[in-house]
């Protein structure tokens, strides 16, 4: 098992390394037909068992969740190599992605929150005879990353997090933090809390967690836009992570894949026997407790943010790929279906743990695959 994970991690990192080059060269360097007779077969042989279907060399435009960007980069590298289709994923945030999708500008969008009723209504204008649907594709924990010299293995709970991000707790040696970390030498240092400046599904899921678990300490409703007063803002997950990394005393929220040197993850006290560290495994345990609440072809999930299951990390999100169930543009539909089928496949989902994401549970991803087959 350990060797298998190492191999997956190596494959994923290799995919990331070549993704940038592929984005620049996919349109102009597809020479697989030269002397081969069957470019699709040749490409598939070079990049695993990816089924390109009716996809042809060309370009797909997409935008949305920055949470899944590292996964998309890895997937695009493999798919472009096999099928010669260039996919430009902007990662401008869930809000931007949904807006552009409902304006008919994208082949598909990525969002860390399921479509709202008014967004479904808007999508009907661009989905001829159909509507936008949510396809859960990437799972993962929302890490609470912190940068505090001399303090390792920090533990926080929902009430304390709510007070920190609502500017009610402003010093690292606050009694509430000290109680949760009796062995830590907490400094008399101001807390620098960073949140997203753009509309974000990550914000939506994080604040939904606070609202669900500690409503007395979090008076704000969940939403893609940050609502609490105070704190400092940065654009996208990468921006929040960068600010935390360069600021001693900082704390912020972003996907586990954005953790790096100088930034450590907070362990969450859920009331279970032990505090839970964010990881692919602990996120999968939480997502397995989710319920499908979408209707028809829609596969929106309801997460249990208040889970106390042993080893389940509660601050977890699912990123959806948003596409029309019917009425997709004919010129992009073949490539869109082929790409979605690949990322929902065992091969595509198998890349996720090595990138610090969580695969979608088997029973849910099986429904996703069936839904993709029926897209028109």
C-alpha positions as CSV (number, residue, x, y, z in Angstrom):
1,X,0.0,0.0,0.0
2,X,2.8,2.4,0.9
3,X,4.6,1.7,-2.4
4,X,1.3,2.2,-4.3
5,X,0.8,5.6,-2.7
6,X,4.4,6.5,-3.5
7,X,3.8,5.6,-7.2
8,X,0.6,7.6,-7.3
9,X,2.4,10.6,-5.8
10,X,5.2,10.3,-8.3
11,X,2.8,10.1,-11.2
12,X,0.8,13.1,-10.0
13,X,3.9,15.2,-9.4
14,X,5.1,14.3,-12.9
15,X,1.7,15.4,-14.3
16,X,1.9,18.7,-12.6
17,X,5.4,19.3,-13.9
18,X,4.4,19.0,-17.5
19,X,1.0,20.7,-17.3
20,X,2.3,24.1,-18.1
21,X,4.1,23.0,-21.2
22,X,1.1,21.1,-22.5
23,X,-1.1,24.1,-22.1
24,X,1.2,26.1,-24.4
25,X,1.8,23.4,-27.0
26,X,-1.3,21.2,-27.2
27,X,-2.8,23.0,-30.2
28,X,0.4,23.2,-32.3
29,X,2.4,20.1,-31.6
30,X,0.0,17.2,-32.1
31,X,2.1,15.2,-34.5
32,X,0.8,11.8,-33.4
33,X,-0.9,11.2,-36.7
34,X,2.3,11.3,-38.6
35,X,3.3,7.8,-39.6
36,X,1.0,6.2,-37.1
37,X,-2.3,5.8,-38.9
38,X,-4.3,6.1,-35.7
39,X,-3.4,9.1,-33.6
40,X,-6.0,8.3,-30.9
41,X,-4.7,4.8,-30.3
42,X,-1.1,6.0,-30.3
43,X,-1.9,8.8,-27.8
44,X,-3.9,6.5,-25.5
45,X,-1.0,4.1,-25.5
46,X,1.3,6.9,-24.4
47,X,-1.0,8.2,-21.6
48,X,-2.6,5.2,-20.0
49,X,-6.0,4.0,-21.0
50,X,-7.8,7.3,-21.5
51,X,-10.7,7.0,-23.9
52,X,-10.8,10.1,-26.1
53,X,-14.2,9.1,-27.6
54,X,-15.1,11.6,-30.3
55,X,-12.9,14.3,-28.9
56,X,-10.8,16.1,-31.5
57,X,-7.9,18.4,-31.3
58,X,-9.2,21.7,-30.1
59,X,-9.8,23.8,-27.0
60,X,-12.1,23.9,-24.0
61,X,-12.5,27.0,-21.9
62,X,-13.3,26.5,-18.2
63,X,-13.2,28.5,-15.0
64,X,-14.1,28.2,-11.4
65,X,-12.9,26.7,-8.2
66,X,-9.2,27.4,-7.3
67,X,-9.5,24.6,-4.8
68,X,-9.3,21.9,-7.5
69,X,-6.7,23.7,-9.6
70,X,-3.8,21.3,-8.7
71,X,-6.0,18.3,-9.6
72,X,-7.2,19.9,-12.9
73,X,-3.6,20.6,-13.8
74,X,-2.7,17.0,-13.4
75,X,-5.7,15.7,-15.2
76,X,-5.3,18.2,-18.1
77,X,-1.7,17.1,-18.5
78,X,-2.7,13.4,-19.0
79,X,-5.8,14.1,-21.0
80,X,-4.1,16.6,-23.4
81,X,-1.3,14.1,-24.0
82,X,-3.8,11.4,-24.9
83,X,-6.4,13.3,-26.8
84,X,-4.7,16.5,-28.1
85,X,-7.4,18.7,-26.6
86,X,-6.2,21.9,-24.9
87,X,-8.1,22.8,-21.7
88,X,-7.7,26.3,-20.3
89,X,-8.9,26.3,-16.7
90,X,-8.7,29.8,-15.3
91,X,-9.3,29.0,-11.6
92,X,-10.8,32.4,-10.9
93,X,-13.0,31.1,-8.0
94,X,-16.3,29.3,-7.8
95,X,-18.4,32.5,-8.1
96,X,-16.7,33.6,-11.2
97,X,-16.9,30.1,-12.7
98,X,-20.7,29.8,-12.1
99,X,-21.3,33.3,-13.5
100,X,-19.4,32.6,-16.7
101,X,-21.1,29.3,-17.1
102,X,-24.6,30.8,-16.8
103,X,-23.5,33.4,-19.4
104,X,-22.6,30.7,-21.9
105,X,-18.9,31.4,-21.9
106,X,-17.6,28.0,-20.7
107,X,-17.8,24.3,-21.6
108,X,-17.9,23.5,-17.9
109,X,-17.3,25.2,-14.6
110,X,-15.9,24.2,-11.3
111,X,-17.6,25.1,-8.0
112,X,-17.1,24.1,-4.4
113,X,-20.7,24.8,-3.8
114,X,-23.7,23.2,-5.5
115,X,-25.8,25.4,-7.8
116,X,-28.4,27.6,-6.1
117,X,-32.0,27.6,-7.4
118,X,-31.5,31.0,-9.1
119,X,-28.3,29.7,-10.7
120,X,-30.1,26.7,-12.1
121,X,-32.7,29.0,-13.5
122,X,-30.0,31.2,-15.2
123,X,-28.4,28.1,-16.6
124,X,-31.5,27.1,-18.6
125,X,-30.9,30.1,-20.9
126,X,-27.7,28.5,-22.1
127,X,-28.6,24.8,-21.8
128,X,-31.0,24.4,-24.6
129,X,-33.8,22.1,-23.3
130,X,-31.9,21.4,-20.1
131,X,-30.2,22.9,-17.1
132,X,-26.9,23.0,-15.2
133,X,-26.2,20.1,-13.0
134,X,-23.6,19.3,-10.3
135,X,-21.2,16.4,-10.7
136,X,-19.1,15.8,-7.5
137,X,-15.5,15.1,-8.7
138,X,-12.9,16.2,-6.2
139,X,-13.1,15.9,-2.4
140,X,-10.7,17.3,0.1
141,X,-10.2,18.9,3.5
142,X,-10.2,22.6,4.0
143,X,-7.0,23.0,6.0
144,X,-6.8,25.7,8.6
145,X,-3.2,26.7,8.0
146,X,-1.2,28.7,10.5
147,X,2.3,30.2,10.8
148,X,3.4,30.6,14.4
149,X,7.0,30.3,15.3
150,X,7.7,27.8,18.1
151,X,4.3,26.2,18.1
152,X,3.7,22.8,16.5
153,X,0.6,20.6,16.4
154,X,-1.9,23.4,17.2
155,X,-5.3,22.2,18.2
156,X,-8.5,24.3,17.8
157,X,-12.2,23.6,17.9
158,X,-15.1,25.2,16.1
159,X,-16.0,27.8,18.8
160,X,-12.4,29.0,19.0
161,X,-12.1,29.2,15.2
162,X,-15.3,31.1,14.9
163,X,-14.1,33.7,17.5
164,X,-10.7,34.0,15.8
165,X,-12.2,34.6,12.3
166,X,-14.8,37.0,13.8
167,X,-12.1,39.0,15.6
168,X,-13.4,38.0,19.0
169,X,-10.1,36.3,19.9
170,X,-7.2,38.5,18.8
171,X,-4.1,37.1,20.6
172,X,-2.4,33.7,20.3
173,X,-2.1,33.3,24.1
174,X,-5.9,33.7,24.6
175,X,-7.1,31.4,27.4
176,X,-9.4,29.5,25.0
177,X,-6.4,28.6,22.8
178,X,-4.3,27.8,25.8
179,X,-6.9,25.4,27.2
180,X,-6.8,23.4,24.0
181,X,-3.0,23.4,23.8
182,X,-1.8,23.1,27.5
183,X,1.8,22.1,26.5
184,X,2.3,24.8,23.9
185,X,4.3,28.0,24.6
186,X,1.8,30.4,23.0
187,X,3.2,33.9,22.4
188,X,1.6,37.3,23.3
189,X,1.2,38.0,19.5
190,X,-1.6,39.4,17.5
191,X,-3.5,36.9,15.4
192,X,-3.5,37.8,11.6
193,X,-6.6,36.1,10.2
194,X,-6.8,35.9,6.4
195,X,-10.0,35.1,4.4
196,X,-10.9,35.1,0.7
197,X,-11.5,38.4,-1.0
198,X,-13.3,36.7,-4.0
199,X,-16.5,34.7,-4.0
200,X,-15.4,31.3,-3.1
201,X,-16.9,27.8,-2.5
202,X,-14.1,27.3,0.0
203,X,-15.5,30.2,2.1
204,X,-19.0,28.8,1.7
205,X,-18.0,25.4,3.1
206,X,-15.9,26.8,5.9
207,X,-18.6,29.2,7.1
208,X,-21.2,26.5,6.8
209,X,-19.1,24.3,9.1
210,X,-18.9,27.1,11.7
211,X,-22.7,27.8,11.4
212,X,-23.6,24.1,11.7
213,X,-21.3,23.3,14.6
214,X,-21.2,26.5,16.7
215,X,-24.2,28.7,15.7
216,X,-23.9,30.7,19.0
217,X,-20.5,31.9,17.9
218,X,-21.0,32.4,14.2
219,X,-24.0,34.6,13.5
220,X,-23.4,34.8,9.7
221,X,-25.1,32.6,7.1
222,X,-23.0,30.5,4.8
223,X,-22.2,32.0,1.4
224,X,-19.4,32.4,-1.2
225,X,-18.8,36.0,-0.1
226,X,-17.0,36.6,3.3
227,X,-19.4,38.3,5.7
228,X,-17.6,38.7,9.0
229,X,-16.0,41.9,10.0
230,X,-12.2,42.3,10.5
231,X,-9.4,40.1,9.3
232,X,-7.4,40.5,6.1
233,X,-8.4,39.4,2.6
234,X,-6.5,37.8,-0.3
235,X,-7.6,36.5,-3.6
236,X,-8.0,32.7,-4.3
237,X,-6.7,29.9,-2.2
238,X,-3.1,30.4,-3.4
239,X,-3.3,34.1,-2.3
240,X,-4.5,33.2,1.2
241,X,-1.8,30.5,1.6
242,X,0.9,32.9,0.4
243,X,-0.1,35.5,3.0
244,X,-0.1,33.0,5.8
245,X,3.3,31.7,4.7
246,X,5.0,35.1,4.8
247,X,3.3,36.3,8.1
248,X,4.3,35.1,11.5
249,X,1.1,34.9,13.6
250,X,-1.1,34.3,10.6
251,X,-3.9,31.8,10.1
252,X,-6.1,31.2,7.1
253,X,-8.3,28.5,5.4
254,X,-7.5,26.8,2.1
255,X,-7.3,23.3,0.6
256,X,-4.7,20.9,1.9
257,X,-2.9,20.9,-1.4
258,X,-1.9,24.6,-0.7
259,X,0.0,23.8,2.5
260,X,3.8,24.4,2.1
261,X,6.9,25.1,4.0
262,X,6.3,27.4,6.9
263,X,2.6,26.7,7.1
264,X,1.2,23.9,9.4
265,X,-2.3,22.5,9.5
266,X,-4.5,22.9,12.6
267,X,-5.9,19.7,14.1
268,X,-9.6,20.0,14.8
269,X,-11.1,18.9,18.1
270,X,-14.5,17.5,17.0
271,X,-15.4,15.9,20.3
272,X,-14.1,12.5,19.1
273,X,-11.4,10.7,21.1
274,X,-8.6,12.5,19.3
275,X,-8.2,15.8,17.3
276,X,-8.3,15.1,13.6
277,X,-5.6,16.2,11.2
278,X,-6.7,17.1,7.6
279,X,-5.7,14.4,5.1
280,X,-7.1,12.6,2.1
281,X,-8.2,9.7,4.3
282,X,-9.8,11.8,7.0
283,X,-11.7,13.8,4.3
284,X,-12.9,10.6,2.6
285,X,-14.3,9.4,5.9
286,X,-16.3,12.6,6.2
287,X,-17.5,12.6,2.6
288,X,-18.7,9.0,2.9
289,X,-21.2,10.4,5.4
290,X,-22.7,12.8,2.8
291,X,-26.1,12.3,1.2
292,X,-27.1,13.0,-2.4
293,X,-29.8,15.7,-2.3
294,X,-29.9,16.7,-5.9
295,X,-32.8,15.6,-8.1
296,X,-32.8,14.1,-11.6
297,X,-29.3,14.2,-13.1
298,X,-28.1,16.6,-10.4
299,X,-25.8,15.0,-7.8
300,X,-25.4,17.7,-5.3
301,X,-24.3,16.4,-1.8
302,X,-25.2,17.4,1.7
303,X,-22.1,17.1,3.9
304,X,-22.3,16.4,7.6
305,X,-20.1,19.2,9.0
306,X,-21.0,18.2,12.6
307,X,-19.6,14.6,12.2
308,X,-18.0,13.2,15.3
309,X,-16.9,9.9,13.6
310,X,-13.5,8.8,14.7
311,X,-10.9,10.0,12.2
312,X,-13.3,12.1,10.1
313,X,-12.1,15.6,9.4
314,X,-15.2,17.8,9.5
315,X,-14.2,20.9,7.4
316,X,-14.4,19.2,4.1
317,X,-15.6,20.3,0.7
318,X,-16.6,18.7,-2.6
319,X,-15.8,20.4,-5.9
320,X,-18.4,19.9,-8.6
321,X,-18.0,20.1,-12.3
322,X,-21.0,22.0,-13.6
323,X,-22.3,21.2,-17.1
324,X,-25.6,21.1,-18.9
325,X,-27.5,17.8,-18.7
326,X,-29.0,18.6,-22.1
327,X,-28.2,21.3,-24.6
328,X,-24.4,21.5,-24.3
329,X,-22.7,23.2,-27.3
330,X,-22.2,20.6,-30.0
331,X,-18.7,21.8,-30.8
332,X,-17.4,21.2,-27.3
333,X,-19.6,18.4,-26.1
334,X,-17.4,15.5,-27.3
335,X,-14.3,16.8,-25.6
336,X,-16.2,17.8,-22.5
337,X,-17.7,14.3,-22.1
338,X,-14.3,12.6,-22.8
339,X,-12.5,14.8,-20.2
340,X,-15.2,14.3,-17.5
341,X,-15.3,10.6,-18.2
342,X,-11.5,10.5,-17.7
343,X,-11.5,12.4,-14.4
344,X,-14.3,10.3,-13.0
345,X,-12.5,7.1,-14.0
346,X,-10.5,5.0,-11.6
347,X,-7.4,6.3,-13.3
348,X,-8.4,9.9,-12.9
349,X,-9.6,9.5,-9.3
350,X,-6.5,7.6,-8.5
351,X,-4.3,10.7,-9.0
352,X,-6.1,12.6,-6.2
353,X,-4.5,11.2,-3.0
354,X,-1.0,12.0,-4.2
355,X,-2.1,15.6,-4.7
356,X,-3.6,15.8,-1.2
357,X,-7.2,15.5,-2.4
358,X,-9.8,12.9,-1.6
359,X,-11.4,10.6,-4.2
360,X,-15.2,10.7,-4.4
361,X,-16.6,7.5,-2.6
362,X,-17.3,4.6,-5.0
363,X,-21.1,4.6,-4.8
364,X,-21.3,8.4,-5.6
365,X,-18.7,8.4,-8.4
366,X,-20.5,5.5,-10.1
367,X,-23.6,7.7,-10.4
368,X,-21.4,10.5,-11.8
369,X,-20.1,8.2,-14.5
370,X,-23.6,7.1,-15.5
371,X,-24.7,10.8,-15.6
372,X,-21.8,11.8,-17.9
373,X,-22.7,9.0,-20.4
374,X,-26.1,10.6,-20.7
375,X,-25.0,14.2,-21.3
376,X,-26.2,15.6,-24.6
